[in-house]
Amino acid sequence: MPIIMTARYQVRPQKIDQCKQAIRNLVEYVKENEKGTLYYIAKQETLNPYAFLHMMIFQDDVALTMHRSSGAAERFVNIVYPSTIDPIEFKEYKEIAHNLNFPGQ
């Protein structure tokens, strides 16, 4: 069963460019190296450009563990976590329906 998660946070204004680059680096790493990460998108809020939302779907617990333990995730954490105003809010969801086509489905 896939693991569906979001991460929501807001960064300090003076850190926005550094955090956006860290996001791009993480997503590029995921794209190239994490085949078990089925979906990963990072969005910047339109009305509040300091607020971000990441939406992720991992194939299973192994894929989630691999993501969390990667060097790219560690670099992201070291840059973004200290730049947030409040701690990052993670939530996990159960799938109801989708229109995405994943391998093996």
Summary of the structure (lengths in Angstrom):
residues: 105
radius of gyration: 13.9
end to end distance: 11.2
largest distance: 43.5
contacts: 272
relative contact order: 0.29
helix: 40%
strand: 30%
